[in-house]
Amino acid sequence: MALTDLSRCSAAARHRGDPLAGSAPVAARWLLVEHPGPWAKAPLDTPPMAGRVGQEIEAVSASYGGKVLLIRRQGRRQADGGDPAWYAVDTVRGTWVRGTWRTAEDLLAAAHALGPALSVSDEDADPMVLVCTHGTRDACCAVRGRPIAARLARERPGDVWECTHLGGHRFSGTLLVLPDGACYGMLDTDDAAEVVSGHLAGRVTASHLRGLTRYEPEVQAAVAAVLREYGPTGSTDAEAGLVTPGRAGMPTRVEVLGHGPVPELVVVDIVREELPEAPLSCGAGPKPHVAYRTTLSLPA
């Protein structure tokens, strides 16, 4: 598949200039399940989770503000030859709970770890870089994602995993950095290496930032706009405060609290704009999509 073929969703999105900010998946907590594959189109339809237990895992995870990803080391190898691992990660506190599993019932217990156990965990999570390579969901995820995963795994073998769908096929290659939950998109192999290196050194690459997953889309866009305006700086240097939803045609207003080079308070007004219909995944018909237009101001 030619990466410039405009029949492919990721090439078409780049050609259109689809905006990234506000497109990250929404989850404050993540359950990561090591599984070498093959992965089903819907991750929790993958054996042994398919059926009732998978539905329960998804429901329990969602009840704690979480989502589930299947992960594997690049090339489908298992991390250490033992039982596969699971990780419950809190993007707000930067902590995790982890264990291993053998049965689907073990994973249901792991989903419950997203709740009270994770809330009291004081174990700082190690950096994890998750690259979407979920080809059964969309061809672009595999064609763009696998070379990125291979490159990053050579450079950071202990940090990098392939993962299932991160949403937004058209933003491939896309990756998620934990524990802070920064999601990046429209990456090529060289871009990804620079983005990850910068991020882990405390420098967000705002031009590729889809958003921080602990926030809703409009708030993702607001925080991304502040990081773009006052960066390069770290993802923790801009934190969403008070959110005032827009009513009667008025914009949503987000107060962003700054640290380091970011001003103490930045007010961001956000307008949600409907864009013309376009194919948002390979082989799909045109669908509506949105952009978030932001205006920044400093209080007097």
C-alpha positions as CSV (number, residue, x, y, z in Angstrom):
1,M,0.0,0.0,0.0
2,A,1.5,3.4,-1.0
3,L,1.4,5.8,1.9
4,T,0.4,8.6,-0.4
5,D,-2.6,6.7,-1.9
6,L,-5.5,9.1,-1.2
7,S,-7.9,6.1,-1.1
8,R,-6.3,5.4,2.3
9,C,-7.8,7.3,5.2
10,S,-4.5,8.4,6.7
11,A,-3.1,9.8,3.4
12,A,-6.4,11.6,2.7
13,A,-6.5,13.1,6.2
14,R,-3.0,14.5,5.7
15,H,-4.0,15.9,2.3
16,R,-7.1,17.6,3.8
17,G,-5.1,18.8,6.8
18,D,-7.5,17.3,9.4
19,P,-6.8,18.9,12.8
20,L,-5.5,16.6,15.5
21,A,-6.2,18.5,18.7
22,G,-9.2,17.0,20.6
23,S,-9.1,13.6,18.8
24,A,-7.5,11.4,21.5
25,P,-9.5,8.6,23.1
26,V,-11.0,9.6,26.5
27,A,-9.9,7.6,29.5
28,A,-8.3,8.6,32.8
29,R,-7.3,5.0,33.5
30,W,-6.1,2.2,31.2
31,L,-6.1,-1.5,31.5
32,L,-3.3,-3.0,29.4
33,V,-3.5,-6.7,28.7
34,E,-0.5,-8.4,27.2
35,H,-1.7,-10.7,24.4
36,P,0.5,-11.8,21.4
37,G,-2.4,-12.0,19.0
38,P,-3.9,-12.4,16.6
39,W,-6.2,-9.6,17.7
40,A,-9.9,-9.5,16.8
41,K,-11.3,-6.3,15.2
42,A,-12.9,-5.6,18.6
43,P,-10.1,-6.3,21.0
44,L,-12.3,-8.0,23.7
45,D,-13.6,-10.4,21.1
46,T,-10.1,-11.9,21.1
47,P,-10.0,-15.3,22.9
48,P,-10.0,-16.1,25.7
49,M,-12.0,-12.9,26.5
50,A,-14.6,-13.2,23.8
51,G,-18.2,-13.3,25.0
52,R,-19.6,-12.7,28.4
53,V,-16.3,-12.2,30.3
54,G,-15.0,-9.7,27.7
55,Q,-18.2,-7.7,28.0
56,E,-17.8,-7.7,31.8
57,I,-14.2,-6.6,31.5
58,E,-15.2,-3.7,29.3
59,A,-18.1,-2.7,31.6
60,V,-16.1,-2.8,34.8
61,S,-13.2,-0.8,33.2
62,A,-15.7,1.8,31.9
63,S,-17.2,2.1,35.4
64,Y,-13.9,3.3,36.7
65,G,-13.3,5.8,33.8
66,G,-11.1,3.3,32.0
67,K,-10.5,1.6,28.6
68,V,-8.9,-1.6,27.7
69,L,-6.0,-2.1,25.2
70,L,-4.3,-5.3,24.2
71,I,-0.5,-4.9,24.0
72,R,2.4,-7.0,22.8
73,R,6.1,-6.6,22.3
74,Q,7.1,-5.7,18.8
75,G,7.1,-8.8,16.6
76,R,4.5,-10.6,18.7
77,R,7.0,-12.0,21.2
78,Q,6.1,-12.3,24.8
79,A,8.0,-10.0,27.1
80,D,9.8,-12.5,29.3
81,G,8.5,-16.0,28.5
82,G,6.4,-16.2,31.7
83,D,2.7,-15.6,32.2
84,P,1.5,-12.5,30.2
85,A,1.3,-9.3,32.1
86,W,-1.5,-6.8,32.8
87,Y,-1.1,-3.2,33.9
88,A,-3.7,-0.8,35.4
89,V,-2.5,2.8,34.9
90,D,-3.8,6.0,36.3
91,T,-2.9,8.9,34.0
92,V,-3.8,11.6,36.6
93,R,-1.6,10.3,39.5
94,G,1.0,8.6,37.3
95,T,0.7,5.3,39.2
96,W,0.0,1.7,38.4
97,V,-1.0,-1.7,39.6
98,R,0.3,-4.7,37.7
99,G,0.1,-8.5,37.7
100,T,0.0,-11.5,35.4
101,W,-2.9,-13.6,34.0
102,R,-3.7,-17.0,32.7
103,T,-7.5,-17.0,32.4
104,A,-10.2,-14.5,31.3
105,E,-11.4,-14.5,34.9
106,D,-7.9,-13.2,35.9
107,L,-8.5,-10.3,33.6
108,L,-11.9,-9.6,35.1
109,A,-10.1,-9.3,38.4
110,A,-7.5,-7.0,36.8
111,A,-10.3,-4.7,35.5
112,H,-11.4,-4.3,39.1
113,A,-7.9,-3.1,39.9
114,L,-8.8,0.1,38.0
115,G,-10.9,1.0,41.0
116,P,-9.9,1.2,44.7
117,A,-6.6,-0.6,44.3
118,L,-5.3,1.9,41.7
119,S,-6.7,4.8,43.7
120,V,-4.4,4.0,46.6
121,S,-1.4,2.7,44.7
122,D,1.8,4.7,45.4
123,E,3.9,2.8,42.8
124,D,5.0,5.2,40.2
125,A,4.4,3.8,36.7
126,D,7.3,3.3,34.3
127,P,7.1,5.0,30.9
128,M,5.2,3.0,28.3
129,V,5.0,3.8,24.6
130,L,2.1,2.1,22.9
131,V,2.0,2.2,19.1
132,C,-1.3,1.2,17.4
133,T,-0.6,-1.6,14.9
134,H,-4.2,-2.9,14.8
135,G,-4.4,-3.9,11.2
136,T,-7.6,-5.9,11.6
137,R,-9.3,-2.6,12.5
138,D,-7.8,-0.5,9.8
139,A,-5.0,-1.2,7.3
140,C,-3.4,2.2,7.9
141,C,-2.8,1.3,11.6
142,A,-0.6,-1.7,10.5
143,V,1.1,-0.1,7.5
144,R,2.1,3.0,9.3
145,G,2.2,1.7,12.9
146,R,4.4,-1.4,12.5
147,P,7.5,0.4,11.1
148,I,7.2,3.0,13.9
149,A,6.9,0.2,16.5
150,A,10.0,-1.5,15.1
151,R,12.1,1.7,15.1
152,L,11.1,2.7,18.6
153,A,11.6,-0.9,19.9
154,R,15.2,-0.8,18.7
155,E,15.8,2.5,20.5
156,R,13.8,1.8,23.6
157,P,13.2,-1.9,23.9
158,G,11.9,-1.9,27.5
159,D,9.4,0.9,26.9
160,V,7.7,0.1,23.6
161,W,4.7,-2.0,22.9
162,E,2.3,-2.5,20.0
163,C,-1.3,-2.0,20.9
164,T,-4.9,-2.2,19.7
165,H,-7.0,0.6,18.4
166,L,-6.4,4.2,19.7
167,G,-9.3,5.7,17.7
168,G,-9.0,7.9,14.7
169,H,-7.7,5.5,12.0
170,R,-7.0,8.5,9.8
171,F,-4.5,9.8,12.3
172,S,-2.1,6.8,11.8
173,G,0.6,6.4,12.8
174,T,-0.6,7.1,16.3
175,L,0.8,6.3,19.7
176,L,0.0,6.7,23.4
177,V,2.6,7.6,26.1
178,L,1.8,6.5,29.6
179,P,1.6,7.2,32.4
180,D,0.6,10.8,31.5
181,G,-1.8,9.7,28.7
182,A,-0.4,11.9,25.9
183,C,-1.7,10.7,22.5
184,Y,0.1,11.7,19.3
185,G,-0.9,11.2,15.7
186,M,0.0,11.7,12.0
187,L,3.5,10.3,12.7
188,D,6.1,8.8,10.4
189,T,9.0,6.7,11.6
190,D,11.4,9.6,12.1
191,D,8.7,11.9,13.5
192,A,7.8,9.2,16.1
193,A,11.4,8.8,17.3
194,E,11.7,12.6,17.8
195,V,8.3,12.9,19.4
196,V,8.9,10.1,21.9
197,S,12.4,11.2,22.8
198,G,11.2,14.8,23.3
199,H,8.2,13.7,25.4
200,L,10.2,11.6,27.7
201,A,12.6,14.5,28.2
202,G,9.7,16.8,29.1
203,R,9.0,18.4,25.7
204,V,5.6,17.9,24.1
205,T,5.5,18.1,20.3
206,A,2.3,20.1,20.0
207,S,2.1,19.8,16.2
208,H,1.4,16.0,16.6
209,L,-0.5,16.1,19.9
210,R,-4.1,14.6,19.7
211,G,-4.7,15.3,23.4
212,L,-4.3,14.0,26.9
213,T,-6.7,11.2,27.4
214,R,-7.9,12.1,30.9
215,Y,-9.8,15.0,29.3
216,E,-12.9,15.3,27.2
217,P,-12.3,16.4,23.5
218,E,-12.9,20.1,24.0
219,V,-10.7,20.2,27.0
220,Q,-8.0,18.2,25.2
221,A,-8.0,20.9,22.5
222,A,-7.8,23.7,25.1
223,V,-4.8,22.1,26.8
224,A,-3.1,21.3,23.5
225,A,-3.5,24.9,22.4
226,V,-1.8,26.2,25.6
227,L,1.1,23.7,25.2
228,R,1.4,24.8,21.5
229,E,1.5,28.5,22.4
230,Y,3.9,28.4,25.4
231,G,6.0,25.3,24.6
232,P,8.0,23.3,24.1
233,T,7.3,22.2,27.7
234,G,6.1,19.1,29.5
235,S,2.5,17.7,29.5
236,T,2.2,18.4,33.3
237,D,2.9,22.1,32.8
238,A,-0.7,22.8,31.6
239,E,-3.6,21.4,33.6
240,A,-7.3,22.0,33.0
241,G,-9.2,23.8,35.8
242,L,-12.7,25.2,35.7
243,V,-14.7,24.2,32.5
244,T,-17.7,26.3,31.6
245,P,-19.8,24.6,28.9
246,G,-20.9,26.8,26.0
247,R,-24.7,27.6,25.8
248,A,-26.8,29.4,23.3
249,G,-24.1,29.6,20.7
250,M,-21.4,30.7,23.2
251,P,-18.0,29.0,23.2
252,T,-17.0,26.5,25.9
253,R,-14.5,28.2,28.3
254,V,-11.6,26.3,29.9
255,E,-9.3,27.8,32.5
256,V,-5.9,26.2,32.1
257,L,-3.5,26.3,35.1
258,G,0.1,26.7,34.1
259,H,3.4,25.7,35.6
260,G,7.0,26.4,34.4
261,P,7.0,28.5,31.2
262,V,3.2,28.4,31.0
263,P,1.4,31.4,32.6
264,E,-0.4,30.7,35.9
265,L,-3.8,31.0,34.2
266,V,-4.7,30.9,30.6
267,V,-8.4,31.3,29.5
268,V,-9.3,29.2,26.4
269,D,-12.5,29.7,24.5
270,I,-13.4,26.7,22.2
271,V,-15.8,26.6,19.4
272,R,-16.8,23.2,17.9
273,E,-16.9,23.4,14.1
274,E,-18.5,20.8,11.8
275,L,-16.3,19.9,8.9
276,P,-17.4,18.5,5.5
277,E,-18.1,14.8,5.4
278,A,-15.1,12.6,4.5
279,P,-14.0,8.9,4.7
280,L,-12.6,8.6,8.3
281,S,-11.4,5.0,7.9
282,C,-10.3,2.9,4.9
283,G,-13.1,1.6,2.8
284,A,-15.8,3.5,4.8
285,G,-18.2,6.1,3.3
286,P,-18.0,9.8,4.1
287,K,-18.9,10.8,7.7
288,P,-19.1,14.1,9.5
289,H,-16.2,15.1,11.7
290,V,-15.2,18.1,13.8
291,A,-12.5,20.6,14.6
292,Y,-12.0,22.7,17.7
293,R,-11.2,26.3,17.2
294,T,-9.4,27.9,20.2
295,T,-8.8,31.5,21.3
296,L,-6.4,32.1,24.2
297,S,-6.3,35.1,26.5
298,L,-4.7,36.0,29.8
299,P,-6.8,37.5,32.6
300,A,-6.2,41.2,33.3
